[in-house]
Amino acid sequence: MLILGLVTMLWGGCKEEAPPPNILVFLADDLGYGDLGCYGNPIIRTPNIDKLAAEGVRMTDCHSGGTVCSPSRSALLTGRNPYRSGFFYISGGETHLQDDEATIAEILQSRGYETSFWGKWHLSYLKKGKKDQPGPGKQGFDTWMGTTVNAFDGPANPGKFIRNGKAVGQVKGWYCDVIVDEACNWLRNKRNQDQPFFMYVASHEPHTPIAPPEEYSQLYNNREVDELEKGIAYGRVKRPAKDISDYKKEYYGTVTQLDNAFGRLMRALEELGLEKNTLVIFTSNNGLETPVTLEESLGDWEDPIRDKCFGSPGNFKGMKRYPYEGGHRVPGIARFPGVIPEEIESDILFNGSDFLPTLC
């Protein structure tokens, strides 16, 4: 909480008539600490996220609220350790975010903010028959469009979105592109321009299944990438014995596709003249997913869908689900022009449960 406390301190010293800042939180899914250019990855091209880091603070000791999806999302929205909200693992069955939990969106909503959510919810089922499981609309979001639970329909076929409680039907396109297009449209045409806004954009990428457009994967289909990949750290966890090297271009391409979608959202802010009064935060829900590494202890069990996972925790040990650093140390970048100085690197500890008290 200390690093973004700088925002509170500096903003509190501004003129009293200064308008409340807009807030945008962009959450990637299973993105490793070492997957971005600004965090030392020598292969993956992430110019838009790198630009955000150059214009604000890049945190080197930022951690998600959990090592898997639902617990970390619960911590981000409620400011509580996940088990306090009933999350020990991913949402499913009867496990969901309870209606009596206070969220960032509800608190900001009570302070005059217009709130919106776009993307992967994974804190309850968003469908009929599960009315006892409140969705984004019951957790403080005025406008929302999301997918239920884990969004495994596929990257090029996101499946059935729910918009403000009503089924949208089958949506075509890649997940990150669909939700960013919707978010940009809301910014340009549907929000109340007289209110500050809180946006929470939660992408599916680079979670499995991984299948980016060829224009992205082909960026990494060359000998130079083959050589550089040999030096990438994968959490000091033994890789599968089988050769899966042909898949690496799919993962790298997906991260670049995510970066491109994020860049379009940032350009929308700039075109609307909103970037100077908007605090933008980019982070990940937990550490990287990796190919199956447990064949020896679990017999012939395989999960081919994970063979395309080439995420990296940088120099740290572990991955998603692991209590080691690689499972929860994540990228953490914040930009607020005129309040957060540019090109700052901070090693102050920041955790996913710090978002609510810091922002609110």
Secondary structure, 3 states (H helix, E strand, C coil): CHHHHHHHHHHHCCCCCCCCCEEEEEEECCCCCCCCHHHCCCCCCCHHHHHHHHCCEEECCEECCCCCHHHHHHHHHHCCCHHHHCCCCCCECCECCCCCCCCHHHHHHHCCCEEEEEEECCCCCCCCCCCCCCCHHHCCCCEEEEECCCCCCCCCCCEEEEECCEEEEEECCCHHHHHHHHHHHHHHHHCCCCCCEEEEEECCCCCCCCCCCHHHHHHHCCHHHHHHHCCCCCCCCCCCCCCCHHHHHHHHHHHHHHHHHHHHHHHHHHHCCCHHHEEEEEEECCCCCCCCCCHHHHCCCCCHHHHHCCCCCCCCCCCCCCCCHHHHECCEEEECCCCCCCCEEECCCEEHHHHHHHHC
